[in-house]
Each structure stands twice: as structure tokens, then as C-alpha cells.
Amino acid sequence: MGRKFFVGGNWKCNGTPEEVKKIVSVLNEGQVPSSDVVEVVVSPPFLFLGLVKSSLRPDFHVAAQNCWVKKGGAFTGEISAEMLVNLGIPWVILGHSERRLILNESNEFVGDKVAYALSQGLKVIACVGETLEQREAGSTMDVVAAQTKAIADRVSSWSNIVLAYEPVWAIGTGKVATPAQAQEVHFELRKWLFANTSPEIAAATRIIYGGSVNGANCKELAAQPDVDGFLVGGASLKPEFIDIIKSAE
Ligand code: PEP
């Protein structure tokens, strides 16, 4: 089963309206492979979702960077999945390591969020990944399996989930995983899905890599058989994001 290449741009907590307009115009002018070949999703901060959605080319889509774990209500400062759906935002990033580590989001909380977002009709980029300490202790696979299990325990269909493997030590550090390191974990994650969900889910779920991907290293990573795309932070705010999208070819 073919897995369409997926490139996500996580803008994190960056940008002024002027900067956002500039990034959107670079994206709108970029020559990229057709949407039959690559699915592109950019994720601005909540405040800019409307602006980006209304000005972005129609073949690219928009994701929120988070949403609340259940139905909206008395949760000051939160944004609900229902609100995103009402705004016409199709995707949400959940479980990013910055939220897991800085805001103490547990595996179970992230799993609950994924299940709730899916139940409301959102598509989810679900992030997993180990810290440097965990990698050095040899527990990479245990960590990402536990993070993935907390999702698998709560969802029955994976057709609206893209799994992002993002080693924490590679995020925003300029220290990219080698293609072999990325392939090894992606292969193991796919094996885990095979054993714990179904062969069909394992074959169809896109597993994308994130962590210091840029225009120079994307080709080699994209050539790995189990790397189905990227989640890009820093470089998604730069014109080289177009080169990363082109690595789908
Ligand atoms: C990210 O934040 O998801 C990410 C991968 O960041 P960067 O590309 O900057 O390492």
C-alpha cells in the first residue's frame, strides 16, 4: 500500500502578522510536487490560524499545535477540538515533546487528546520520541512504544493519524538523526504497530521524522524506506521548507 509523503511545518510560538504573511507568500509561490505526491500541512500559532487558512494556497493545509483533551467549557486559556473543526482547521499536532516535557503532558493525557480530537473529526500528527538520556540508556524503543501504546489503547482507527518520530535530542539542536538512526526507529515502530494494532495499520500509517531536518539533509532521510515524510520546526519558517517538500520526489 502506498503511503503518501507528508511534510508538516511546525511554526511553534513564532511570528508577527507581517512575518506570517511573508512565509505564506513564499509557500504560495513555491514550485512543489502535486498533492498526489505530497501532503503539506503547516502549523501556525492559534492566533494566526484564520489568517493562514484564508491566504494559503489550497493544496496546502493547516494544523493547530494543540487542543484541549475534551469538550470545551470552563478551561481558561484552552482551545477545543470543536473550535478547530468549526474554523475549518483539519489537523492538529498532539504530544509534541515541548508539551510533554515543559508542560508535563503524560502519555495517557496525550492519548486521551488524540482520541478526543479524532472523535471530533480532526486529523492528528501524534509525536513520540526519546530524550538523549533515554537513548544513551538504551531505552529508545521502550519509550516510543509506551508513547504509541497510550494512543493505540484509546483509538480504533489509525487512518487519520500520522505518527511523528521526533527524538528530543534532535529537536532544534541542529543534531539530526542519521538516516540509519531514523530508519531503525521507524522500522521498529512499524513492527510495533504490526504486532499491536494490525498489519493493515502498520502498512498504511505514515511515520514521519522530525528533528533538525533542513534543505541539505532531507533527501537522504527521505530515501529511507520507513521514513514517510517530515515534521519540520526551524526550517519550516524559511524558504528551504520548499526544498524539503521537494524531497518527496
Ligand atoms: C519540531 O519542533 O517538531 C522540530 C522538529 O523542530 P526542528 O526541526 O527545529 O528540530
Residues whose N, C-alpha, C, O or C-beta is under 5 A from the ligand:
A	BS01	PEP	N10 A170 I171 G172 T173 G210 G211 S212 V213 L231 V232 G233 G234 A235
